[in-house]
Amino acid sequence: MTEHEVEAFLESERVVTCATLGRDGWPHLMPLWYVVRDGELWSWTYAKSQKVRNLERDARCTLQVETGEAYHELRGVMVRAEAVVHRDLEAVWRLGVAIAERYGGAVLDEAARAALRSQAAKRVALQFVARSTASWDHRKLGSGY
C-alpha cells in the first residue's frame, strides 16, 4: 500500500492486535481499540494488564491491523514499534474520550465523560512509536496469485 492508503486503512479499521514479549519469551497477543494521532496508533488499557507489564520490561512490540475473508481480499498493516506508557490522568482520560467517541460514533455527553474519568484512574495510554511498517493488499494481485 502507498503511505496514503496505509493512513486511510488505519483510519477505517477498528482493531489492532498488539504482540508483546512475555517474561518467558513467548509472544502475548491482545486486540485493542485505537485512534490514530499524528500518524501514530494510540490505545488505552488497564495499568495492571499483562501487556503493560510486558511493555514496561521491553517496550518493543508488533502491531497488526488486517481485514479480508478470501485470500484475494486480504490486506493489512504491520508495525514494529516501541511503546511509550503514559500515566498522566488527564492524558489517559482524553485518550479514553477519543477512543469512546471513535467507536461510539458520537460526541460524549458530560455523564459519559465523567464515567470515563473514573475509568482513566485505572488505565494507561499506550503510544506506539513506529520503527518500521509493512503493508499488503492482495486485491492488487489480480488473478496472478
URJO-V838234 format. One record per backbone hydrogen bond with DSSP energy under -0.5 kcal/mol. CO is the residue of the C=O (numbers start at 1). NH is the residue of the N-H. Records with the same first field share a line. If there is no record, write none. Layout:
CO=NH, NH
//
This chain:
2=6
3=7
4=8
5=9
6=10
7=11
8=12
9=13
16=18, 32
17=19, 64
18=20, 30
19=62
20=22, 28
22=25
26=22
27=29
28=20
30=18
32=16
35=37, 42
37=40
40=37
41=128
42=35
43=126
45=124
46=49
49=53
50=54
51=55
52=56
53=57
54=58
59=83
61=81
62=19
63=79
64=17
65=77
67=75
70=73, 74
71=74
74=138
75=67
76=136
77=65
78=134
79=63, 81
80=131, 132
81=61
82=129
83=85
84=86, 127
86=125
88=92
89=93
90=94
91=95
92=96
93=97
94=98
95=99
96=100
97=101
98=102
99=103
100=104
101=105, 106
109=113
110=114
111=115
112=116
113=117
114=118
115=119
116=120
117=121
119=122
120=123
122=47
124=45
125=86, 127
126=43, 128
127=84, 129
128=41, 130
129=82
132=80
134=78
136=76
137=140
138=141
139=142
141=144
//
